Each structure stands twice: as C-alpha cells, then as structure tokens.
C-alpha cells in the first residue's frame, strides 16, 4: 500500500488494503477509481485498469 506520484504523466494516487486504487490526473482533468475487494493485496488488476482507461479516454 502506498502513494503514487508520476510527475511525467502529471498524476498522483493512492492504493488501499483491499487492492483498491485511485488516480487523480490533473494534466487530463480526470479521476480514475478502481474498487476491488481482493485480499491479500495485489494491485496488478487496478494498475492495468488505470492504463486501459487512460488509453481509451486520452487517445
């Protein structure tokens, strides 16, 4: 668990204990939230979800 900051892409976010993830993308004016209930913590699904949403919306 922990914070996420990507100055190159212009976003920040946080992951939670049940593999949740949120990203605030100030550069593209959007918020992405992935809510899961997966224990133990595994953020791979949420990170892939964020990448797919960004690809679909930005392109």
SVG drawing of the C-alpha trace seen along z (x, -y; Angstrom):
<svg xmlns="http://www.w3.org/2000/svg" viewBox="-15 -19 23 32">
<polyline fill="none" stroke="black" stroke-width="0.4" points="0.0,0.0 1.1,-3.5 1.1,-6.6 1.8,-7.0 3.2,-10.1 4.2,-10.3 5.4,-13.8 6.0,-12.9 2.3,-11.9 1.1,-14.6 -0.9,-12.3 -0.9,-11.1 -2.9,-8.5 -3.2,-6.0 -3.7,-2.3 -5.7,-0.7 -5.6,2.5 -8.2,4.5 -6.3,3.8 -8.2,0.5 -6.6,-2.3 -7.4,-5.9 -5.6,-8.2 -6.0,-12.0 -4.8,-13.0 -4.6,-16.8 -3.0,-17.0 -6.0,-15.3 -8.6,-16.6 -9.9,-13.2 -10.1,-10.9 -9.9,-7.1 -11.1,-4.8 -10.7,-1.0 -12.6,0.5 -11.9,4.2 -12.2,6.4 -9.2,8.6 -7.1,9.8 -4.2,10.3 -3.1,7.0 -2.5,7.3 -2.6,4.0 -1.8,5.5 -5.5,5.5 -6.1,1.9 -2.9,0.7 -4.0,2.4 -7.5,0.9 -6.0,-2.6 -3.8,-2.1 -6.8,-0.9 -9.0,-3.8 -6.2,-6.3 -5.7,-4.8 -9.4,-4.8 -10.1,-8.3 -6.9,-10.1 -6.5,-8.6"/>
</svg>
